[in-house]
Amino acid sequence: MNKVLPQNKRYSELDWLRVILIFAVFLHHIFMPFNGDGWHVMNNESSKVLDDIMVYFEQLRLQTLFFIAGAGSLLLLQKKSAKSFMLSKLQRLFVPLLVGMILIVPPQNYIENIEDYDSLLSAYGQLMWSFDNNHLWFIEFLLIYMLLAIPFKHFLVGEMGTVWIKWLERLSRSQYGLLSLGLALVIVRGLTKYLMPDDSHHIENLSLSLFYVFFFFAGMSFIHSGQIWQTFALHRRTYLISLLISSLFFYAYYYSPDLSPYLSLTARWQIWWVVCSLVSWSGLLTMVGFASAYINRTPTWLQQTNELIYPFYILHQTIIVMLAFYIVQWQAGIMVKSFSLLLSAFIICSFLCYWCIRPFNLMRYIFGLKKVTREHVAK
């Protein structure tokens, strides 16, 4: 019988990874105006080196965040009924998504098309009811995945789920076992991209939603078994070596000469998705492995940061876009502009989260946080 991890255990590795990775998303958007990628606001000068670095880390952040969300959803479902779980997720995900689309996102679209509007106030009247999720697509995906988490949890505790978990446990005993699941990810990614070559961040884009749900279900499956979870730390060095090798293949292909005389466009894209998927999977195993091995506590400040990182995520891109609109107009270099944008956006987002959202239960409800007493807020 598989060893189930205790429900009251604090997974400090997940706390740290969640905060670090969402801050990495924040950094990604800080540098978007300067990488030449055609974002909401763009600087006249761009950095190719910056773009080359950013494209690599795009393979690591969100995938691992969906894995963490899957693990967290199973832990919560072990403590709550399906009904209680769903009501909680509706409050924590649907309400912030709806409020975000109406109030938070419109300034981004206004800045991007500022010549089309008389003012931000007038733009709101046209934009707030368009329900554009923009960067909040991540929350929309999570909401749908949480619906899927309920039947998947029932699957895991059923007869077929027991067979599945036991097979994963046998696989995890080998240092290359969990790594081999990356081949399944390659197939999922390659096949869906071949059939649906869509780059949009919409839930109906199956080439994206099925890719991320792979990580979500992996998080649920792996944390269901203590034996599987313990192998992360045990085989972490093997995972690191695989990540380094995958990274070499990634950049070897990224910097390869023009292959169009030898390979079709479809074939070249398929190779790209293969190397990206290998980096994503080996990177996930490496990060969770080293975090499990070396992080065993969650300090008080991290617990509060872990809570406030959610409204921080909701707010951050709008704050960045509005500040970047003015900062890119400065007569200064990329380093000065990007550092100024980083510092100012971080201070404003942190101030809003700590002083305007954290103390007030109405704001906490709007941004998906739990209701607290005055005594708790004062701590």
Secondary structure, 3 states (H helix, E strand, C coil): CCCCCCCCCCCHHHHHHHHHHHHHHHHHHHHHHHCCCCCCCCCCCCCHHHHHHHHHHCCCHHHHHHHHHHHHHHHHHCCCCHHHHHHHHHHHHHHHHHHHHHHHCHHHHHHHCHHHCCCHHHHHHHHCCCCCCHHHHHHHHHHHHHHHHHHHHHHHHCHHHHHHHHHHHHHHCCCCHHHHHHHHHHHHHHHHHHHCCCCCCCCCCHHHHHHHHHHHHHHHHHHHCHHHHHHHHHCHHHHHHHHHHHHHHHHHHHCCCCCCCCCCHHHHHHHHHHHHHHHHHHHHHHHHHHHHHHCCCCCHHHHHHHHHHHHHHHHHHHHHHHHHHHHCCCCCCHHHHHHHHHHHHHHHHHHHHHHHHCCCHHHHHHCCCCCCCHHHHHC
